[in-house]
Amino acid sequence: MRIATWNVNSLGARLDRVEEWIEYARPDILCLQETKQADAAFPFDRFSALGYQSAHHGGGQWNGVAIVSRVGLERIDRGFGTDDDQGTRLIGADCGGVRVYSAYVPNGRSLESEHFTAKLAWLRHLHELLDSTTTPAAPLAVCGDFNVAPEDKDVWDPNALEGMTHVSEPERRVLSELESWGLVDVFRRFYREEQLFSWWDYRGGSFHRQRGMRIDLILMTEILAGRATYALIDRNARKGAKPSDHTPVFVDVGPGGAPT
């Protein structure tokens, strides 16, 4: 089973590229973030033509998350079910025996901003949701744009980013607490190197200068992570015409980790 995540930064602008990537990467489950579409505009028929069911949670101009699956799509939940959702940022579904969440964590803007406090609260709500609805013993994957680089080696220059969001101690602590509940950053089981990024700013030639961050994560419970056979950040999808500023990340889970 191949589980992938991709912040497409407007599905309307990049649907052709997403379809192209699906055709060659063949994910079983693809979590999308920042679709920037209302539910009525989501291209369910285009994904259906590729053999995928899809579920979407979007309000239109901002945010928007989706799960696209060719291994089933059941028990769909949208948001936290509270007033603390901060927009359309979370969708969950059962796909092929795995509970999957597509998450788009708030940016936070600046450490002094009320939006930063809200970002930390959103991550805590995610933690509470998992704790109240499932257990670390269940097959679970939380995928998405976390807007947090877990370690200094996940950013191009920690000194240049000091005092900014995405790398602050409070953000990393809340993310670490979420992982301590029972989730594994599976990519790091395969790669310990520095300079492995999933996002690059459009400005200043950041992609070509290798000035990026690894903020797109696939967190799995051990029952899945222990069966992971391969993981990849697909840098090729960041190239070419009109790319997203993020690129896909995927993890392959072998037989026994979950029904396939």
JOLINHU-V298426 format. One record per residue. N is the residue number from 1. RES is the residue in three letters. SS is DSSP state (~ for helix, > for strand, _ for the rest). PHI is phi in whole degrees, 0 to 359 (NA if undefined). PSI is psi in whole degrees, 0 to 359 (NA if undefined). Layout:
{{N:RES:SS:PHI:PSI} {N:RES:SS:PHI:PSI}}
This chain:
{{1:MET:_:NA:126} {2:ARG:>:256:118} {3:ILE:>:249:126} {4:ALA:>:232:157} {5:THR:>:223:146} {6:TRP:>:202:120} {7:ASN:>:276:109} {8:VAL:_:270:351} {9:ASN:_:51:56} {10:SER:_:100:99} {11:LEU:~:292:328} {12:GLY:~:300:324} {13:ALA:~:278:341} {14:ARG:~:230:19} {15:LEU:~:300:318} {16:ASP:~:300:320} {17:ARG:~:291:322} {18:VAL:~:295:316} {19:GLU:~:298:318} {20:GLU:~:299:318} {21:TRP:~:293:319} {22:ILE:~:300:320} {23:GLU:~:297:323} {24:TYR:~:263:333} {25:ALA:~:270:334} {26:ARG:_:52:55} {27:PRO:_:292:148} {28:ASP:_:280:326} {29:ILE:>:224:129} {30:LEU:>:234:119} {31:CYS:>:265:129} {32:LEU:>:245:145} {33:GLN:>:229:159} {34:GLU:_:55:50} {35:THR:_:292:332} {36:LYS:_:57:41} {37:GLN:_:227:151} {38:ALA:>:281:158} {39:ASP:~:303:322} {40:ALA:~:293:337} {41:ALA:~:266:351} {42:PHE:_:295:136} {43:PRO:_:278:63} {44:PHE:~:305:321} {45:ASP:~:292:326} {46:ARG:~:294:319} {47:PHE:~:289:324} {48:SER:~:299:322} {49:ALA:~:296:337} {50:LEU:_:269:358} {51:GLY:_:95:21} {52:TYR:_:240:139} {53:GLN:>:274:156} {54:SER:>:213:150} {55:ALA:>:228:141} {56:HIS:>:224:148} {57:HIS:>:225:101} {58:GLY:_:209:151} {59:GLY:>:249:351} {60:GLY:_:132:262} {61:GLN:_:286:327} {62:TRP:_:235:162} {63:ASN:_:58:222} {64:GLY:_:94:127} {65:VAL:>:226:155} {66:ALA:>:210:158} {67:ILE:>:234:128} {68:VAL:>:242:125} {69:SER:>:220:140} {70:ARG:_:249:14} {71:VAL:_:237:24} {72:GLY:_:106:155} {73:LEU:_:206:101} {74:GLU:>:225:166} {75:ARG:>:49:61} {76:ILE:>:278:131} {77:ASP:>:234:143} {78:ARG:>:237:126} {79:GLY:_:71:191} {80:PHE:_:268:350} {81:GLY:_:76:21} {82:THR:_:227:183} {83:ASP:_:275:5} {84:ASP:_:259:17} {85:ASP:_:292:332} {86:GLN:_:58:44} {87:GLY:_:99:184} {88:THR:_:274:88} {89:ARG:_:236:358} {90:LEU:>:212:134} {91:ILE:>:218:140} {92:GLY:>:231:152} {93:ALA:>:199:157} {94:ASP:>:270:125} {95:CYS:>:228:110} {96:GLY:_:58:36} {97:GLY:_:87:4} {98:VAL:>:243:133} {99:ARG:>:278:122} {100:VAL:>:239:135} {101:TYR:>:240:136} {102:SER:>:253:119} {103:ALA:>:237:137} {104:TYR:>:237:95} {105:VAL:_:289:138} {106:PRO:_:305:151} {107:ASN:_:291:315} {108:GLY:_:98:336} {109:ARG:_:65:291} {110:SER:_:209:159} {111:LEU:_:294:338} {112:GLU:_:267:357} {113:SER:_:274:150} {114:GLU:~:297:336} {115:HIS:~:291:331} {116:PHE:~:291:316} {117:THR:~:301:320} {118:ALA:~:292:327} {119:LYS:~:297:314} {120:LEU:~:298:320} {121:ALA:~:295:321} {122:TRP:~:297:316} {123:LEU:~:295:324} {124:ARG:~:293:323} {125:HIS:~:296:322} {126:LEU:~:298:315} {127:HIS:~:303:314} {128:GLU:~:295:322} {129:LEU:~:299:313} {130:LEU:~:297:317} {131:ASP:~:295:330} {132:SER:~:267:347} {133:THR:~:241:345} {134:THR:_:208:187} {135:THR:_:223:161} {136:PRO:_:296:347} {137:ALA:_:278:349} {138:ALA:_:271:152} {139:PRO:_:288:112} {140:LEU:>:218:139} {141:ALA:>:227:124} {142:VAL:>:250:113} {143:CYS:>:238:147} {144:GLY:>:153:189} {145:ASP:>:270:104} {146:PHE:_:274:348} {147:ASN:_:53:31} {148:VAL:_:220:128} {149:ALA:_:269:115} {150:PRO:_:300:326} {151:GLU:_:222:166} {152:ASP:~:301:326} {153:LYS:~:289:355} {154:ASP:~:268:9} {155:VAL:>:228:156} {156:TRP:_:291:327} {157:ASP:_:204:99} {158:PRO:_:303:325} {159:ASN:_:293:322} {160:ALA:_:291:339} {161:LEU:_:254:5} {162:GLU:_:301:135} {163:GLY:_:85:6} {164:MET:_:249:167} {165:THR:_:290:171} {166:HIS:_:82:337} {167:VAL:_:233:5} {168:SER:_:285:158} {169:GLU:~:297:318} {170:PRO:~:299:318} {171:GLU:~:296:313} {172:ARG:~:295:325} {173:ARG:~:293:316} {174:VAL:~:295:321} {175:LEU:~:295:318} {176:SER:~:297:323} {177:GLU:~:295:322} {178:LEU:~:297:316} {179:GLU:~:295:323} {180:SER:~:295:338} {181:TRP:_:300:330} {182:GLY:_:144:31} {183:LEU:_:242:148} {184:VAL:>:241:130} {185:ASP:>:284:89} {186:VAL:_:297:325} {187:PHE:~:306:321} {188:ARG:~:285:351} {189:ARG:~:285:340} {190:PHE:~:255:333} {191:TYR:_:223:122} {192:ARG:_:253:359} {193:GLU:_:290:160} {194:GLU:_:278:172} {195:GLN:_:63:36} {196:LEU:_:245:103} {197:PHE:_:242:158} {198:SER:_:240:353} {199:TRP:>:222:139} {200:TRP:>:221:132} {201:ASP:_:301:145} {202:TYR:_:294:334} {203:ARG:~:275:153} {204:GLY:~:67:22} {205:GLY:~:60:34} {206:SER:_:301:322} {207:PHE:_:296:313} {208:HIS:_:287:336} {209:ARG:_:268:2} {210:GLN:_:57:47} {211:ARG:_:250:89} {212:GLY:>:221:192} {213:MET:>:217:154} {214:ARG:_:257:98} {215:ILE:_:236:356} {216:ASP:>:261:114} {217:LEU:>:236:152} {218:ILE:>:239:108} {219:LEU:>:257:127} {220:MET:>:232:149} {221:THR:_:290:159} {222:GLU:~:298:330} {223:ILE:~:300:332} {224:LEU:~:267:312} {225:ALA:~:302:324} {226:GLY:_:292:343} {227:ARG:_:256:4} {228:ALA:>:294:133} {229:THR:>:248:344} {230:TYR:>:194:149} {231:ALA:>:213:151} {232:LEU:>:204:141} {233:ILE:>:262:117} {234:ASP:_:271:87} {235:ARG:~:297:334} {236:ASN:~:299:330} {237:ALA:~:287:350} {238:ARG:~:271:354} {239:LYS:_:265:175} {240:GLY:_:85:194} {241:ALA:_:280:135} {242:LYS:_:49:55} {243:PRO:_:281:159} {244:SER:_:292:159} {245:ASP:_:282:351} {246:HIS:>:253:164} {247:THR:_:230:158} {248:PRO:_:294:149} {249:VAL:>:234:136} {250:PHE:>:217:158} {251:VAL:>:228:134} {252:ASP:>:262:132} {253:VAL:>:246:125} {254:GLY:_:280:173} {255:PRO:_:303:141} {256:GLY:_:101:333} {257:GLY:_:288:328} {258:ALA:_:194:158} {259:PRO:_:300:141} {260:THR:_:237:NA}}
